[in-house]
Amino acid sequence: MSEKIIYFDNNATTGVAPEVLEAMLPYLGPEYGNPSSMYRFAGASQRAVQKAREQTAALLGAGTEEIIFTSCGTESDSTAILSALRARPDKKHFVTTRIEHPAVMALGQQLEQDGYTVTWLGVDDKGRVNLDEFTRSLARDTALVSMMYANNETGNIYPVAEVGAICRERGVPFHVDAVQAVGKLPVNLEELPIDYLSMSGHKIHAPKGIGLLYVRRGTPFRPFLRGGHQERGRRAGTEAVPNIVALGAACELAGKHIDEENGRVKALRDDLQKRLLESIPDSIINGDPENRLPGTLNISFKNVEGEAILLLLDQYGICASSGSACTSGSLEPSHVLRAMGVPFTYSHGSVRLSLCRYNTQEEVDFVADALPKIIARLREISPYKD
């Protein structure tokens, strides 16, 4: 087994940036004051939380009063959706897509059991949403639309500006799960017609356990967690100061590196994609080849099993995924690939390789050399040969 680790699973989680770790350490040690306390010792924590609020707002093009710190993207999604529905109890129609993250999919399924009508928008073979179909789905009873900014499995980028404009015209609130997009794509909420937006720190080199919910000023909001007065009464619970500080630092760093994500990281992804397609017969790219996140490559290999690919990649010290990290324990084909109609012979052999700014050309070279050998080995023993 290789001792070197090549980490190509950054859509699942990212390593904590050294600058982020340095920023949060004082609040894990000497600066342990509760930011809600009145004495001077708590002042450092109070100021640190406020600075992080300013840093996160700056990356998103938002006002500091529009930022609510949460524990993760899933909490942010649930809070936004349930808040919007509680604010409109007379409306019982929810619109989303068949390719959402499980955080939204599972909640939509629960809403159906609770008596809501849920419209699940389909996608084409490249994973793209049809805007005409979306427009037709809206009704007088529609309480909320929820659509991801970018897909966690394929990297597809969705037309949230156009969808938001249609929602605004119809008077329907719009929630966006931007967990995969923030830090990789420019996001300016001053210009985008989005009412609620979710993000997660551990996708942009902050630690796990911190997220954020943007709520546009003037948008109805009903707290999900009740109790204390924290976050201006919108999210009860003592603030996780070290993680909040880390998120602020990570957002500031992400803003500085967006050009690198869309330049050097994209070039690495494109080089890897080209070499794999050329060296491995019967391989296909899943998703929209022209409109994807810069570091995401979802590729399928005919007549092999994705789980077996991952096990052999691991022997080379290569970390990858067969889809969403939240569902990779399942042997079922990805719900995203099923929604796209990817043939069974390919969908079971899908692998997601997701890069970040810390990845190198040498690592791409190593993966481009190892993966063809792995696929060839698996096809030799595959019971699904043509």
C-alpha positions in Angstrom: 0.0 0.0 0.0 1.2 3.5 -0.9 2.3 5.6 2.1 1.7 8.9 0.2 -1.9 10.2 0.3 -3.2 11.9 -2.8 -6.5 13.6 -1.8 -8.9 14.0 -4.7 -12.1 14.1 -2.6 -12.5 17.8 -1.9 -16.2 17.8 -2.6 -16.6 15.6 0.4 -14.4 17.6 2.7 -11.3 19.7 2.6 -8.2 19.9 4.8 -8.1 22.9 7.2 -5.9 25.6 5.7 -2.8 26.5 7.9 -3.9 30.1 8.1 -7.4 29.0 9.2 -5.9 26.8 12.0 -3.7 29.6 13.2 -6.7 32.0 13.3 -8.8 29.7 15.4 -6.2 28.4 17.9 -6.4 31.2 20.4 -10.1 30.6 20.8 -9.4 26.9 21.7 -7.0 28.1 24.4 -6.7 31.4 26.3 -9.5 33.3 24.6 -12.3 30.9 25.8 -14.8 33.6 26.9 -18.5 33.3 26.1 -19.3 36.0 23.6 -22.7 36.5 25.2 -21.1 37.5 28.6 -20.9 41.1 29.7 -17.4 41.2 31.3 -14.3 42.4 29.5 -12.8 38.9 29.2 -15.5 38.0 26.7 -14.7 41.0 24.5 -12.1 39.1 22.5 -14.7 36.4 21.6 -17.3 39.0 20.8 -15.0 40.9 18.5 -13.8 37.7 16.8 -17.4 36.6 16.0 -18.1 40.1 14.6 -15.0 40.0 12.4 -16.0 36.6 11.1 -19.4 37.9 10.3 -17.8 40.7 8.3 -15.5 38.3 6.5 -18.2 35.9 5.5 -20.5 38.7 4.4 -17.8 40.2 2.2 -17.3 36.9 0.3 -21.0 36.6 -0.3 -21.8 40.2 -1.1 -24.2 40.3 1.9 -24.9 42.5 4.9 -23.6 41.3 8.2 -27.1 41.3 9.6 -28.1 38.8 6.9 -25.6 36.1 8.2 -26.6 33.4 10.7 -23.9 31.0 11.9 -25.0 27.3 12.0 -23.3 23.9 12.6 -23.3 22.8 9.0 -24.9 23.0 5.5 -27.5 20.4 6.4 -28.7 22.5 9.4 -28.7 25.6 7.1 -30.8 23.8 4.5 -33.3 22.5 7.1 -33.6 25.9 8.8 -34.2 27.8 5.5 -36.8 25.4 4.2 -38.7 24.9 7.4 -38.6 28.6 8.2 -40.0 29.5 4.8 -42.8 27.0 5.0 -43.7 28.0 8.6 -43.9 31.6 7.4 -46.5 30.6 4.8 -48.7 28.0 6.6 -51.5 28.5 4.1 -49.3 27.3 1.1 -48.5 23.5 0.8 -46.5 23.2 -2.4 -42.7 22.8 -2.4 -40.6 22.8 -5.6 -37.1 21.2 -5.8 -35.1 18.9 -8.1 -34.3 15.2 -8.3 -30.5 15.9 -8.1 -30.4 17.7 -4.8 -28.1 16.8 -1.9 -29.6 14.3 0.6 -30.1 17.2 3.1 -32.8 18.6 0.8 -34.0 15.3 -0.7 -34.8 13.7 2.6 -36.5 16.8 3.9 -38.7 16.9 0.7 -39.7 13.3 1.2 -40.6 14.1 4.8 -42.7 17.0 3.7 -44.6 14.7 1.3 -45.4 12.5 4.3 -46.6 15.6 6.2 -49.1 16.5 3.6 -47.2 18.8 1.3 -47.2 18.5 -2.5 -43.7 18.3 -3.7 -42.7 18.8 -7.4 -39.5 17.0 -8.2 -38.0 18.6 -11.3 -36.2 16.2 -13.6 -33.0 16.8 -15.5 -31.7 15.8 -19.0 -28.9 13.4 -19.7 -26.3 16.0 -18.9 -28.0 16.8 -15.5 -29.5 20.1 -16.7 -32.8 21.6 -15.5 -35.4 22.8 -18.0 -36.4 26.3 -17.1 -39.7 26.0 -19.0 -40.6 23.0 -16.9 -39.6 24.8 -13.8 -41.8 27.8 -14.7 -44.8 25.6 -15.4 -44.3 23.9 -12.0 -45.0 27.1 -10.0 -48.6 27.5 -8.6 -50.5 29.8 -6.4 -49.9 27.4 -3.6 -46.1 27.3 -4.0 -44.5 28.2 -0.7 -40.8 27.8 -1.6 -38.4 26.8 -4.3 -35.1 25.1 -3.4 -32.4 24.4 -5.9 -28.7 23.8 -5.5 -26.1 26.2 -7.0 -23.8 23.4 -8.0 -24.1 19.7 -7.8 -21.9 17.8 -5.3 -21.5 14.8 -7.6 -21.2 16.1 -11.1 -20.2 19.6 -10.4 -23.0 21.0 -12.6 -23.7 24.7 -12.1 -27.4 25.6 -12.1 -29.1 28.7 -13.4 -29.9 30.2 -10.0 -30.0 33.8 -11.3 -32.7 32.9 -13.8 -34.7 30.7 -11.4 -34.5 33.4 -8.7 -35.8 36.1 -11.2 -38.8 33.9 -12.0 -39.4 33.3 -8.3 -39.3 37.0 -7.6 -41.7 37.8 -10.4 -44.1 35.2 -9.0 -43.6 36.2 -5.4 -42.2 32.8 -4.4 -39.3 32.7 -1.9 -36.1 31.0 -3.2 -33.6 28.9 -1.3 -30.2 27.9 -2.7 -27.9 25.2 -1.4 -24.6 26.7 -2.3 -22.4 24.4 -0.2 -20.3 23.3 -3.3 -20.3 26.7 -5.0 -19.1 29.2 -2.4 -15.4 29.7 -2.7 -15.2 28.1 -6.1 -17.5 30.5 -8.0 -18.0 34.3 -7.4 -21.2 34.8 -5.4 -22.7 38.2 -5.1 -26.0 38.2 -3.1 -26.5 41.9 -3.6 -27.2 41.1 -7.2 -28.6 37.6 -7.2 -32.3 37.2 -6.5 -31.9 34.7 -3.7 -33.7 34.8 -0.4 -32.0 32.1 1.6 -28.5 30.6 0.9 -26.7 27.7 2.7 -23.0 27.1 2.9 -20.6 24.9 4.9 -17.1 25.6 6.2 -15.5 22.2 5.7 -15.9 22.6 1.9 -13.6 25.7 1.8 -10.8 24.6 4.2 -12.4 25.4 7.5 -13.1 22.6 10.0 -16.2 20.4 10.1 -19.0 21.6 12.4 -19.6 25.2 11.1 -22.0 26.5 8.5 -23.8 29.6 7.5 -27.3 30.6 6.5 -27.9 33.8 4.6 -31.4 35.3 5.0 -32.1 38.4 2.9 -33.2 41.4 4.9 -36.9 41.6 5.1 -37.4 37.9 4.3 -39.8 36.1 6.8 -37.9 33.9 9.2 -38.9 31.5 11.9 -36.0 30.1 14.0 -35.3 26.4 13.8 -33.4 26.2 17.1 -35.1 28.2 19.9 -33.8 29.1 23.4 -31.2 31.8 23.8 -30.8 35.1 22.2 -27.7 34.3 20.1 -27.6 35.3 16.4 -30.1 38.1 17.1 -32.6 35.5 18.3 -32.5 33.5 15.1 -30.4 30.5 16.1 -30.2 29.6 19.8 -27.1 28.0 21.3 -23.7 29.3 22.5 -21.6 30.3 19.6 -18.8 27.9 18.5 -16.3 30.7 18.5 -13.2 28.8 17.3 -15.2 27.4 14.3 -16.8 30.7 13.5 -13.4 32.4 13.5 -12.2 29.6 11.2 -15.1 30.1 8.8 -14.3 33.8 8.6 -10.7 33.2 7.9 -11.5 30.5 5.3 -14.0 32.8 3.5 -11.3 35.6 3.3 -8.8 33.1 1.9 -11.4 31.7 -0.6 -12.1 35.2 -1.9 -8.3 35.6 -2.7 -8.1 32.2 -4.5 -11.2 32.1 -6.7 -9.2 33.0 -9.8 -6.8 30.2 -9.0 -9.8 27.8 -8.6 -11.0 28.8 -12.1 -7.6 28.9 -13.6 -4.9 26.5 -12.4 -7.3 24.0 -10.6 -9.6 23.8 -13.7 -6.6 23.2 -15.9 -5.5 20.3 -13.7 -9.0 18.8 -13.8 -9.1 19.2 -17.6 -5.7 17.6 -18.0 -6.8 14.6 -15.9 -10.1 14.2 -17.8 -8.4 14.3 -21.2 -5.8 11.7 -20.2 -8.3 9.3 -18.6 -10.7 9.5 -21.6 -7.8 8.8 -24.0 -6.3 6.0 -22.0 -9.4 4.1 -20.8 -11.9 2.8 -23.4 -15.6 2.9 -22.7 -15.4 5.8 -20.3 -17.8 8.8 -20.2 -18.0 12.1 -18.3 -21.1 12.6 -16.2 -22.6 16.1 -16.2 -22.5 19.2 -18.2 -19.0 19.4 -19.8 -19.4 23.1 -20.4 -20.9 24.3 -17.1 -19.2 22.5 -14.1 -17.3 23.5 -11.0 -13.6 23.9 -11.9 -12.3 21.1 -9.8 -15.0 18.4 -10.2 -14.6 15.3 -12.5 -17.3 12.6 -12.4 -16.3 9.8 -14.8 -17.9 6.4 -15.4 -16.2 3.2 -16.6 -18.3 0.5 -18.3 -18.7 -2.9 -16.7 -16.8 -2.3 -13.5 -18.0 -1.5 -9.9 -17.3 1.9 -8.4 -16.7 0.4 -4.9 -14.0 -1.9 -6.3 -12.4 1.1 -8.1 -12.3 3.0 -4.8 -10.7 0.1 -2.9 -7.9 -0.2 -5.5 -7.4 3.5 -5.6 -7.0 3.4 -1.9 -4.2 0.9 -2.3 -2.4 3.5 -4.4 -3.0 6.1 -1.6 -5.6 7.9 -3.7 -8.7 9.2 -2.0 -11.8 9.6 -4.2 -15.5 9.0 -4.0 -18.3 7.2 -5.9 -20.7 10.1 -5.4 -22.0 12.0 -2.4 -20.1 11.4 0.9 -23.4 11.3 2.6 -24.6 8.3 0.6 -21.3 6.5 -0.4 -22.1 3.7 2.0 -25.0 2.6 -0.2 -24.5 0.1 -3.0 -27.3 1.6 -5.0 -26.3 3.8 -8.1 -26.3 7.5 -7.4 -29.7 9.2 -7.4 -28.1 11.9 -9.4 -26.9 9.5 -12.2 -30.3 7.7 -12.1 -32.1 11.0 -12.6 -29.8 11.7 -15.6 -30.6 8.3 -17.1 -26.9 7.1 -17.1 -27.0 3.5 -18.3 -26.7 0.8 -15.6 -23.5 -0.6 -17.1 -21.9 2.8 -16.5 -23.6 4.2 -13.5 -22.3 1.5 -11.2 -18.7 2.3 -12.3 -18.8 6.0 -11.5 -16.0 7.8 -9.6 -15.9 11.4 -8.5 -12.4 13.1 -8.5 -12.6 16.6 -6.9 -9.5 18.8 -6.8 -8.7 22.0 -4.8 -6.0 24.6 -4.8 -3.6 22.4 -2.8 -3.5 19.7 -5.5 -0.5 19.5 -7.9 0.4 18.5 -11.4 2.5 15.6 -9.9 -0.6 14.2 -8.2 -2.6 14.4 -11.5 0.2 12.6 -13.2 0.1 9.8 -10.6 -3.7 9.4 -10.8 -3.6 9.5 -14.6 -1.1 6.6 -14.6 -2.7 4.5 -11.8 -6.4 4.6 -12.8 -6.0 3.0 -16.3 -4.2 0.1 -14.6 -7.0 -0.3 -12.1 -9.7 -0.3 -14.7 -7.9 -2.8 -16.8 -7.4 -5.1 -13.9 -11.1 -4.9 -12.9 -12.3 -5.5 -16.4 -10.2 -8.7 -16.6 -12.2 -10.2 -13.7 -15.5 -8.5 -14.4 -18.6 -10.8 -14.8 -20.2 -8.1 -16.9 -18.0 -8.3 -19.9 -19.6 -7.8 -23.3 
